[in-house]
Amino acid sequence: MTTEQMYSLPGMPPLPVCMVSGQGAFLWDTSGKKYIDFNAGFSSVNQGHCHPRIVEAMIKQCQTLTLPSRAVYNEDYGKLCKRVCELTGFDKAAALNSGAEAVEMAIKVARLWGYKRKGIEQDKALVLTCTSNYHGRTLGPLSASSNEKLKEGCGPFMPNIGPSCAGNIVRFGVIGDLELAFSTCGPQIAAFMLEPVQGNSPVGILPAPSGYLTAVHQLCKKYNILLICDEIQSGLGRAGYLMSYEREEIMPDLAILGKSLSGGVYPVSMVAGRAEVMDVVSAGQYGSTFSGNPLASAVANAALDVLIDEKLIERSQMLSKKLVARFNAIKSPYFERVTGLGMFWSLSIKQIHPQNRVTGGRLAALLLQRGLLTNSFGNVIRIAPALVIEEKVLIRGVDMIEEALNDIAEIEGEIEGDQTIHG
């Protein structure tokens, strides 16, 4: 930990533990202590840490061919694109590396479509988002964000992208805001991009209100605006569906995938979409040195095999019911509410203790000491374990949260690892 602090840039303030191994829903630190992992690599290991089938596919591919470059074809990339299209119902797919890179690609596709298909004046296309979104931390996603803390000191930002147009703010889940924005700026709007389940909102994990996605889809059709769904965190079983937008039986024009597309062993992301949208990209406008390489493709194909063969989407739905029932049984004066969908939840804490002893940061630190890894931001802790977690382990994790909530008020002074600026 000391070496990392000395030689690396600070990112999210980490908890004071160094993990050295993982398997399934568990992690182990340098001392051999075992932890239940309720974070799952921020939804990157839905299939569990170091899933043997995914690791085996990676090792096997490493021994034959890893990166011949996109200047030539390879046997695995076409198979991956075909598999993603067959699973999602889209026509074409494009692989990238990080989720933020895929978001950038989706923005590029939307702008190209706006100029070539919709007839928007060159360099005038808008890509609309909504408040409290999290699409990444590169400049494109930051430009789309309303999080001023993340954006501080990073400007100037990309023009014509973000949660407002002509002074009209588009709040997540408020369909009237979107209708006003579309009616005001519609001819210039190429796309509306959102997370069907917001993964980093100020109040925690936040699914779109019932009926919102359907209404959004209808408005996009009415005004000839592309609908882009960012499924990087909420997709691939995390929210109980292959894609969380399936909850309202809609089909966007583009979807963005990442994180568990590789089961957490290699960075892989994709943009998938309808042919008439994806085909606006000309030769040379899409590319990345590592995108679609044989290693990435073999790993992603194996990760998808695990997701389908082991019925992890169905398992997510089943475990979600058990989880909600256990949430409803929590008894603590400091428990406020839970929000989420499938196996993608956050728990909010009432910060009512007179000495401010019951906070998200203190709770996460205490849980770490007791063998449960969570992430906190503000008064919220994240509950999103691997989909392979055993039911009894899942329930034990919530038991530990309830116990800690009821013990923490009696603990005076600092708790080692309290990261009060998570968020």
ROVO-679951 format. One line per field, with one value per residue (C-alpha): residue number from 1; residue in three letters; x, y, z. Coordinates in Angstrom, 2 decimals. Layout:
// residues N
nr	[NUM:...]
rest	[ALA:...]
xx	[X:...]
yy	[Y:...]
zz	[Z:...]
END
This chain:
// residues 423
nr	[1:2:3:4:5:6:7:8:9:10:11:12:13:14:15:16:17:18:19:20:21:22:23:24:25:26:27:28:29:30:31:32:33:34:35:36:37:38:39:40:41:42:43:44:45:46:47:48:49:50:51:52:53:54:55:56:57:58:59:60:61:62:63:64:65:66:67:68:69:70:71:72:73:74:75:76:77:78:79:80:81:82:83:84:85:86:87:88:89:90:91:92:93:94:95:96:97:98:99:100:101:102:103:104:105:106:107:108:109:110:111:112:113:114:115:116:117:118:119:120:121:122:123:124:125:126:127:128:129:130:131:132:133:134:135:136:137:138:139:140:141:142:143:144:145:146:147:148:149:150:151:152:153:154:155:156:157:158:159:160:161:162:163:164:165:166:167:168:169:170:171:172:173:174:175:176:177:178:179:180:181:182:183:184:185:186:187:188:189:190:191:192:193:194:195:196:197:198:199:200:201:202:203:204:205:206:207:208:209:210:211:212:213:214:215:216:217:218:219:220:221:222:223:224:225:226:227:228:229:230:231:232:233:234:235:236:237:238:239:240:241:242:243:244:245:246:247:248:249:250:251:252:253:254:255:256:257:258:259:260:261:262:263:264:265:266:267:268:269:270:271:272:273:274:275:276:277:278:279:280:281:282:283:284:285:286:287:288:289:290:291:292:293:294:295:296:297:298:299:300:301:302:303:304:305:306:307:308:309:310:311:312:313:314:315:316:317:318:319:320:321:322:323:324:325:326:327:328:329:330:331:332:333:334:335:336:337:338:339:340:341:342:343:344:345:346:347:348:349:350:351:352:353:354:355:356:357:358:359:360:361:362:363:364:365:366:367:368:369:370:371:372:373:374:375:376:377:378:379:380:381:382:383:384:385:386:387:388:389:390:391:392:393:394:395:396:397:398:399:400:401:402:403:404:405:406:407:408:409:410:411:412:413:414:415:416:417:418:419:420:421:422:423]
rest	[MET:THR:THR:GLU:GLN:MET:TYR:SER:LEU:PRO:GLY:MET:PRO:PRO:LEU:PRO:VAL:CYS:MET:VAL:SER:GLY:GLN:GLY:ALA:PHE:LEU:TRP:ASP:THR:SER:GLY:LYS:LYS:TYR:ILE:ASP:PHE:ASN:ALA:GLY:PHE:SER:SER:VAL:ASN:GLN:GLY:HIS:CYS:HIS:PRO:ARG:ILE:VAL:GLU:ALA:MET:ILE:LYS:GLN:CYS:GLN:THR:LEU:THR:LEU:PRO:SER:ARG:ALA:VAL:TYR:ASN:GLU:ASP:TYR:GLY:LYS:LEU:CYS:LYS:ARG:VAL:CYS:GLU:LEU:THR:GLY:PHE:ASP:LYS:ALA:ALA:ALA:LEU:ASN:SER:GLY:ALA:GLU:ALA:VAL:GLU:MET:ALA:ILE:LYS:VAL:ALA:ARG:LEU:TRP:GLY:TYR:LYS:ARG:LYS:GLY:ILE:GLU:GLN:ASP:LYS:ALA:LEU:VAL:LEU:THR:CYS:THR:SER:ASN:TYR:HIS:GLY:ARG:THR:LEU:GLY:PRO:LEU:SER:ALA:SER:SER:ASN:GLU:LYS:LEU:LYS:GLU:GLY:CYS:GLY:PRO:PHE:MET:PRO:ASN:ILE:GLY:PRO:SER:CYS:ALA:GLY:ASN:ILE:VAL:ARG:PHE:GLY:VAL:ILE:GLY:ASP:LEU:GLU:LEU:ALA:PHE:SER:THR:CYS:GLY:PRO:GLN:ILE:ALA:ALA:PHE:MET:LEU:GLU:PRO:VAL:GLN:GLY:ASN:SER:PRO:VAL:GLY:ILE:LEU:PRO:ALA:PRO:SER:GLY:TYR:LEU:THR:ALA:VAL:HIS:GLN:LEU:CYS:LYS:LYS:TYR:ASN:ILE:LEU:LEU:ILE:CYS:ASP:GLU:ILE:GLN:SER:GLY:LEU:GLY:ARG:ALA:GLY:TYR:LEU:MET:SER:TYR:GLU:ARG:GLU:GLU:ILE:MET:PRO:ASP:LEU:ALA:ILE:LEU:GLY:LYS:SER:LEU:SER:GLY:GLY:VAL:TYR:PRO:VAL:SER:MET:VAL:ALA:GLY:ARG:ALA:GLU:VAL:MET:ASP:VAL:VAL:SER:ALA:GLY:GLN:TYR:GLY:SER:THR:PHE:SER:GLY:ASN:PRO:LEU:ALA:SER:ALA:VAL:ALA:ASN:ALA:ALA:LEU:ASP:VAL:LEU:ILE:ASP:GLU:LYS:LEU:ILE:GLU:ARG:SER:GLN:MET:LEU:SER:LYS:LYS:LEU:VAL:ALA:ARG:PHE:ASN:ALA:ILE:LYS:SER:PRO:TYR:PHE:GLU:ARG:VAL:THR:GLY:LEU:GLY:MET:PHE:TRP:SER:LEU:SER:ILE:LYS:GLN:ILE:HIS:PRO:GLN:ASN:ARG:VAL:THR:GLY:GLY:ARG:LEU:ALA:ALA:LEU:LEU:LEU:GLN:ARG:GLY:LEU:LEU:THR:ASN:SER:PHE:GLY:ASN:VAL:ILE:ARG:ILE:ALA:PRO:ALA:LEU:VAL:ILE:GLU:GLU:LYS:VAL:LEU:ILE:ARG:GLY:VAL:ASP:MET:ILE:GLU:GLU:ALA:LEU:ASN:ASP:ILE:ALA:GLU:ILE:GLU:GLY:GLU:ILE:GLU:GLY:ASP:GLN:THR:ILE:HIS:GLY]
xx	[0.00:2.86:4.49:1.24:0.75:4.27:4.33:0.74:-1.84:-4.63:-7.97:-10.96:-9.73:-9.13:-9.89:-6.72:-6.40:-4.38:-6.13:-3.99:-6.46:-10.09:-12.47:-16.17:-17.71:-14.65:-11.38:-8.30:-5.79:-2.03:-2.57:-4.87:-8.02:-11.14:-13.77:-17.24:-17.09:-20.21:-18.56:-17.67:-15.24:-18.02:-19.96:-16.88:-16.99:-20.64:-19.37:-17.25:-13.56:-11.24:-13.96:-12.11:-13.70:-12.81:-9.29:-8.80:-9.90:-7.48:-4.51:-5.25:-5.46:-2.31:-0.38:-1.39:-2.06:-2.81:-2.49:-1.94:-3.56:-6.74:-4.73:-5.63:-8.58:-8.55:-10.73:-12.25:-13.45:-16.13:-17.46:-17.72:-19.58:-21.96:-22.59:-23.32:-25.67:-27.51:-27.93:-29.06:-30.99:-28.76:-27.21:-23.63:-21.12:-17.78:-15.28:-13.21:-11.37:-12.71:-16.30:-15.46:-13.94:-17.16:-19.15:-16.92:-17.57:-21.33:-21.19:-19.21:-21.71:-24.62:-23.07:-22.27:-25.83:-27.14:-25.25:-25.59:-29.12:-31.03:-29.54:-28.33:-26.11:-22.41:-20.90:-24.30:-25.43:-26.43:-26.12:-28.43:-27.94:-29.66:-28.58:-26.74:-25.36:-22.04:-20.64:-16.92:-14.09:-12.52:-13.38:-16.34:-18.20:-17.23:-18.72:-21.94:-21.96:-23.60:-21.09:-19.20:-16.82:-15.52:-15.36:-13.56:-10.48:-10.82:-12.41:-13.00:-15.39:-16.77:-19.56:-23.11:-23.25:-24.78:-28.01:-29.43:-30.32:-31.43:-31.33:-33.65:-32.25:-33.13:-33.53:-33.30:-36.74:-38.68:-40.27:-41.63:-38.08:-37.16:-40.27:-39.55:-35.93:-37.01:-39.71:-37.24:-34.08:-35.31:-34.06:-30.50:-30.55:-28.87:-29.24:-30.36:-28.00:-28.89:-28.27:-31.52:-30.24:-28.02:-24.99:-23.49:-26.33:-26.12:-28.79:-27.17:-28.21:-31.29:-33.49:-35.57:-39.14:-41.68:-42.82:-40.03:-38.02:-41.13:-42.00:-38.40:-38.44:-41.69:-40.39:-37.18:-39.22:-41.51:-38.62:-36.28:-33.65:-31.43:-31.78:-28.47:-28.57:-25.40:-25.45:-21.82:-22.75:-26.35:-26.14:-25.14:-27.33:-26.46:-29.97:-31.73:-31.83:-29.35:-29.86:-31.67:-33.77:-35.52:-37.49:-39.82:-39.46:-37.93:-35.11:-32.69:-30.77:-27.39:-26.28:-22.94:-21.41:-18.33:-17.15:-18.45:-18.22:-14.83:-15.64:-13.08:-9.93:-9.30:-10.62:-13.29:-16.17:-18.54:-21.07:-23.90:-26.64:-28.95:-27.26:-28.76:-27.14:-23.80:-23.27:-22.69:-19.14:-16.66:-13.50:-10.83:-13.23:-13.35:-10.30:-8.13:-4.87:-6.15:-9.81:-11.15:-7.85:-7.93:-7.25:-10.01:-12.43:-11.72:-12.13:-15.38:-16.82:-16.03:-17.54:-20.77:-20.78:-20.60:-23.36:-25.73:-24.68:-24.78:-28.07:-26.69:-29.42:-32.07:-29.96:-29.82:-33.61:-33.90:-31.31:-32.86:-36.09:-34.17:-32.18:-35.23:-36.93:-33.85:-33.66:-37.27:-36.38:-33.55:-34.18:-32.07:-32.91:-30.17:-31.55:-33.29:-34.00:-32.63:-32.85:-31.91:-32.85:-31.76:-28.43:-27.61:-28.50:-27.53:-28.46:-28.96:-28.21:-29.99:-27.21:-29.02:-26.46:-25.66:-21.90:-22.11:-20.87:-23.17:-21.93:-21.33:-17.57:-17.49:-19.87:-17.76:-14.63:-16.24:-17.59:-14.11:-12.73:-15.43:-14.81:-17.27:-16.04:-18.40:-18.01:-19.41:-20.26:-21.91:-24.52:-24.83:-23.15:-23.16:-24.47:-23.64:-21.94:-21.03:-24.04:-22.48:-22.67:-24.36:-27.66:-26.47:-23.37:-25.49:-27.83:-24.89:-23.50:-26.74:-26.77:-23.32:-24.57:-27.47:-25.18:-22.68:-25.44:-26.54:-23.00:-21.39:-23.15:-21.33:-17.88:-16.08:-13.28:-12.02:-12.46:-9.43:-10.30:-13.10:-13.16:-15.63:-14.94:-15.99:-18.22]
yy	[0.00:2.37:1.83:2.58:5.73:6.89:6.15:6.26:8.97:8.93:7.62:6.72:6.73:3.02:1.13:0.16:-3.40:-5.10:-7.99:-10.74:-13.39:-13.92:-16.73:-16.52:-14.06:-13.93:-12.03:-12.65:-10.08:-10.32:-11.80:-14.53:-12.95:-13.82:-11.27:-11.46:-9.12:-6.95:-4.77:-7.27:-4.90:-2.37:-4.98:-6.23:-9.73:-10.72:-14.24:-14.23:-13.62:-15.72:-17.91:-21.07:-21.23:-17.61:-17.97:-21.16:-19.41:-16.59:-18.89:-20.98:-17.92:-16.41:-19.44:-19.03:-15.42:-12.23:-9.16:-9.37:-5.87:-4.91:-4.63:-8.32:-10.54:-12.94:-15.96:-14.81:-11.25:-12.06:-14.78:-12.27:-9.69:-12.37:-13.65:-10.20:-9.43:-12.72:-12.25:-8.62:-8.55:-5.88:-6.06:-4.92:-4.50:-2.79:-3.75:-1.31:-1.51:0.58:1.55:5.24:4.48:2.77:5.79:8.00:5.70:5.84:9.64:9.57:7.21:9.39:12.53:10.84:9.56:13.03:14.54:11.72:10.49:13.18:16.08:18.13:21.03:20.09:20.63:21.49:18.04:17.66:14.51:14.96:13.22:13.57:14.67:12.41:10.23:8.43:7.46:7.59:10.01:10.80:14.19:13.02:11.37:14.21:16.67:14.66:14.77:17.04:16.05:19.27:17.60:15.22:18.01:20.55:21.95:19.72:22.16:23.26:20.46:18.99:21.24:20.13:17.26:17.15:17.20:20.45:22.30:25.91:26.26:23.31:20.82:17.15:15.39:11.61:10.05:13.24:12.70:16.27:17.61:15.44:16.36:20.06:19.59:17.62:20.10:22.97:21.50:18.37:19.15:19.46:16.49:13.40:11.19:10.87:8.76:7.38:4.58:2.62:2.06:4.87:3.39:6.46:8.85:10.96:8.79:5.49:2.88:4.32:2.49:4.56:5.00:2.55:3.59:6.12:4.07:3.35:7.04:7.94:5.39:6.81:10.39:9.40:7.82:10.86:13.31:11.04:10.96:7.98:6.28:5.12:2.89:2.69:-0.86:-0.93:-1.39:-2.56:-5.03:-8.69:-9.94:-7.33:-5.83:-9.16:-8.94:-9.42:-5.67:-3.66:-1.83:-5.17:-4.49:-2.33:-4.37:-1.55:-1.71:1.23:2.19:1.68:-0.12:0.20:-2.84:-3.29:-4.48:-8.08:-8.57:-10.09:-11.41:-8.98:-10.56:-8.24:-4.81:-5.30:-3.03:-2.85:-0.69:-2.65:-1.22:-1.27:-1.55:1.67:3.51:1.69:1.81:5.58:4.93:5.06:3.00:4.46:6.33:3.40:1.69:1.03:-0.89:-3.41:-3.52:-6.86:-8.65:-12.46:-12.47:-9.98:-11.78:-15.24:-13.97:-12.15:-15.19:-17.33:-14.75:-14.73:-18.54:-18.56:-15.98:-18.02:-21.59:-21.03:-19.12:-16.15:-13.81:-16.09:-16.47:-12.69:-12.54:-15.35:-13.91:-10.46:-11.71:-13.18:-9.98:-7.71:-9.88:-9.60:-5.84:-5.54:-7.29:-4.91:-3.33:-0.30:3.34:4.28:2.30:4.62:2.74:0.58:1.31:-0.88:-3.73:-7.35:-7.66:-3.97:-2.17:0.60:1.10:4.61:5.51:8.05:10.32:11.27:10.32:13.41:12.73:11.77:8.26:6.57:7.45:5.52:5.82:4.56:1.73:0.55:0.69:-1.33:-3.90:-4.28:-5.07:-7.72:-9.31:-7.67:-5.47:-2.68:0.74:3.91:7.32:9.89:8.18:5.25:1.85:-0.31:-3.89:-5.61:-8.99:-11.49:-13.32:-16.66:-15.85:-18.51:-17.50:-18.12:-15.98:-13.19:-13.19:-13.37:-10.22:-8.33:-9.70:-8.17:-4.81:-4.83:-5.83:-3.11:-0.48:-1.29:-1.45:1.56:4.20:2.88:3.05:6.24:7.87:7.06:3.71:2.80:3.06:5.60:7.29:10.09:11.58:8.49:9.49]
zz	[0.00:0.83:-2.57:-4.37:-2.32:-3.19:-6.91:-8.22:-8.71:-6.12:-7.31:-5.20:-1.56:-0.92:2.23:4.16:2.92:0.20:-1.51:-3.00:-4.15:-4.98:-5.82:-6.45:-3.98:-1.69:-1.40:0.76:1.99:2.58:6.05:4.71:6.11:4.12:3.09:1.60:-1.38:-1.74:-4.37:-7.13:-8.81:-9.37:-11.38:-13.25:-11.76:-12.01:-12.77:-9.59:-9.07:-11.23:-12.70:-13.81:-17.28:-18.03:-16.65:-18.66:-21.86:-21.16:-20.51:-23.58:-25.84:-24.30:-25.48:-29.13:-30.17:-28.27:-30.49:-34.26:-34.54:-36.36:-39.57:-40.04:-39.15:-36.21:-35.54:-32.26:-32.80:-35.36:-33.06:-30.22:-32.32:-33.60:-30.06:-28.67:-31.55:-31.17:-27.43:-27.59:-30.87:-32.41:-35.87:-35.36:-32.56:-32.08:-29.40:-27.38:-24.07:-21.19:-20.55:-20.96:-24.37:-25.44:-24.27:-26.41:-29.37:-28.84:-28.81:-32.06:-33.71:-32.58:-34.01:-37.31:-37.53:-36.75:-39.67:-42.20:-41.47:-39.61:-41.50:-38.53:-39.54:-39.31:-35.84:-34.32:-33.12:-29.47:-27.37:-24.41:-21.05:-17.66:-14.21:-11.75:-14.53:-14.46:-17.86:-17.00:-16.25:-19.62:-21.08:-23.18:-20.30:-17.96:-20.44:-20.24:-16.45:-13.89:-11.19:-10.59:-8.12:-10.79:-13.37:-11.19:-12.91:-15.99:-18.45:-21.10:-21.85:-25.05:-26.38:-27.17:-24.72:-21.27:-19.25:-20.61:-23.79:-24.21:-20.44:-19.82:-17.29:-17.84:-14.50:-14.42:-14.24:-15.00:-18.40:-18.56:-18.56:-21.50:-23.46:-22.95:-24.09:-27.16:-28.12:-27.74:-29.27:-31.05:-34.58:-33.24:-30.84:-32.28:-29.21:-25.62:-23.48:-20.06:-17.60:-17.11:-13.58:-12.37:-10.64:-8.99:-8.24:-5.06:-3.46:-4.49:-7.02:-8.67:-11.22:-13.60:-12.31:-13.66:-17.11:-17.63:-20.14:-22.19:-22.28:-23.20:-26.01:-27.39:-27.28:-29.05:-31.84:-32.06:-32.45:-34.48:-31.73:-31.00:-27.62:-26.12:-23.03:-20.95:-19.54:-18.41:-14.75:-14.90:-17.78:-18.06:-15.23:-12.62:-12.53:-13.14:-16.94:-19.75:-20.30:-17.65:-20.25:-20.89:-17.71:-19.85:-23.05:-25.07:-27.62:-27.78:-30.89:-29.22:-26.07:-24.29:-22.56:-20.40:-16.99:-16.68:-20.43:-19.55:-16.08:-14.67:-16.08:-19.05:-20.14:-22.82:-23.79:-26.74:-28.49:-30.10:-32.26:-35.22:-38.63:-39.97:-37.06:-36.85:-40.61:-40.55:-39.33:-42.22:-42.52:-40.26:-37.97:-35.54:-34.18:-31.15:-30.94:-28.42:-29.46:-30.61:-30.13:-29.89:-26.15:-25.35:-27.65:-26.25:-22.69:-23.48:-25.28:-22.24:-19.89:-21.90:-21.93:-18.13:-17.83:-20.02:-19.18:-15.43:-15.68:-13.76:-15.00:-13.54:-10.42:-10.07:-10.09:-7.55:-5.16:-5.49:-3.94:-0.99:-0.63:-0.62:1.99:4.22:3.66:4.81:8.06:9.05:12.43:13.22:13.94:11.46:8.52:6.06:2.83:0.03:-3.68:-6.58:-8.87:-9.24:-7.46:-7.78:-4.54:-2.19:1.46:2.81:6.41:8.60:9.83:13.03:15.67:17.79:17.61:13.91:14.61:12.09:8.60:5.40:5.76:9.35:8.53:5.57:7.73:10.52:8.06:6.57:10.01:10.38:6.99:4.59:1.75:0.71:-0.86:0.66:-0.74:1.46:3.63:1.22:1.00:-2.10:-2.10:-5.39:-4.89:-7.59:-9.00:-8.04:-4.31:-2.21:-0.68:2.87:2.29:0.82:3.81:6.21:4.59:5.24:8.80:9.25:7.96:10.41:13.30:12.43:12.14:15.66:17.10:15.47:17.56:20.63:19.06:20.04:18.08:14.61:12.92:10.83:7.16:7.51:4.08:4.53:1.09:-0.90:-3.81]
END
